Amino acid sequence: GYRKNPPKTAGDYQVLKIRDYKRDTITDLSTGAVTSTGLPNSDVLYFELNDDAWCAIRPSGTEPKIKLYFGVKGSSHEDAAAKLERLKNDKIFQVG
């Protein structure tokens, strides 16, 4: 679903670029430009967000579940923790 209908926002962030390592593409959402990742094929989607935040999604290799990874920056540990919590709790990441 994320590959067919990628999000344009995530939490408080805008999705700037989408890296699809399975298709070897980086799509810039503001221009529509598509370039190559130049990396090996892998079933991973990486969403580059504004303010140096990101999230990556991939299926587990050993279990029937999706794994989500997040990165955010904040002005303090507490600020970063709050940003991370809002991002993780966005409805687009609620799978099931």
C-alpha positions in Angstrom: 0.0 0.0 0.0 2.8 2.4 0.8 4.4 1.8 -2.6 1.1 2.2 -4.5 -0.2 5.2 -2.5 2.7 6.9 -0.7 1.9 9.4 2.0 2.4 13.1 1.3 2.6 13.9 5.0 3.7 12.0 8.1 3.0 13.3 11.6 3.8 17.0 11.5 6.1 16.6 8.5 5.9 16.9 4.7 7.3 14.1 2.6 9.9 15.6 0.4 11.3 12.6 -1.4 10.6 8.9 -1.6 13.3 6.4 -2.1 12.1 3.0 -3.3 15.0 0.6 -3.1 13.1 -2.2 -4.8 12.5 0.0 -7.9 15.8 1.8 -7.6 14.1 5.2 -7.7 14.2 8.5 -5.7 11.1 10.6 -6.4 11.2 14.3 -5.6 7.6 15.1 -4.7 8.0 18.8 -5.4 9.3 18.5 -8.9 8.3 14.9 -9.9 11.9 14.2 -10.9 12.9 10.6 -10.6 16.5 9.5 -10.2 18.3 6.2 -9.4 19.3 5.3 -5.8 22.4 3.6 -7.2 22.0 1.0 -4.4 21.3 -2.8 -4.5 17.7 -3.9 -4.7 15.9 -4.2 -1.4 12.2 -4.1 -0.3 12.6 -0.8 1.5 10.8 2.5 1.3 12.5 5.5 2.7 10.6 8.8 3.2 12.7 11.9 3.4 10.8 14.5 5.5 11.4 18.2 6.2 13.5 19.3 9.2 15.9 16.4 8.6 13.4 13.8 9.8 12.8 10.5 8.0 11.1 7.1 8.2 11.8 3.8 6.5 9.4 0.9 6.0 10.3 -2.7 5.2 8.8 -6.2 5.6 10.4 -8.4 8.2 12.5 -11.1 6.7 11.5 -13.7 9.4 8.0 -12.7 10.6 4.8 -11.7 9.0 5.0 -8.0 10.0 6.2 -4.6 8.7 9.1 -2.9 10.4 9.1 0.9 10.8 12.2 3.0 11.5 12.1 6.8 12.4 14.6 9.6 12.8 13.9 13.1 14.0 15.9 16.1 15.3 14.8 18.3 18.1 16.1 21.3 20.1 16.4 19.0 23.2 15.9 15.4 24.1 12.4 16.1 25.2 11.6 18.0 22.0 12.9 15.1 19.9 11.0 12.6 21.9 7.7 14.5 21.5 8.3 14.8 17.7 9.1 11.1 17.4 6.0 10.2 19.4 3.7 12.3 17.1 5.4 10.8 14.0 5.1 7.2 15.2 1.4 7.7 16.1 0.4 9.1 12.8 -2.6 7.2 11.3 -0.6 6.3 8.2 1.6 4.0 10.3 -1.2 2.2 12.0 -1.2 -1.1 10.2 -3.6 -3.9 10.9 
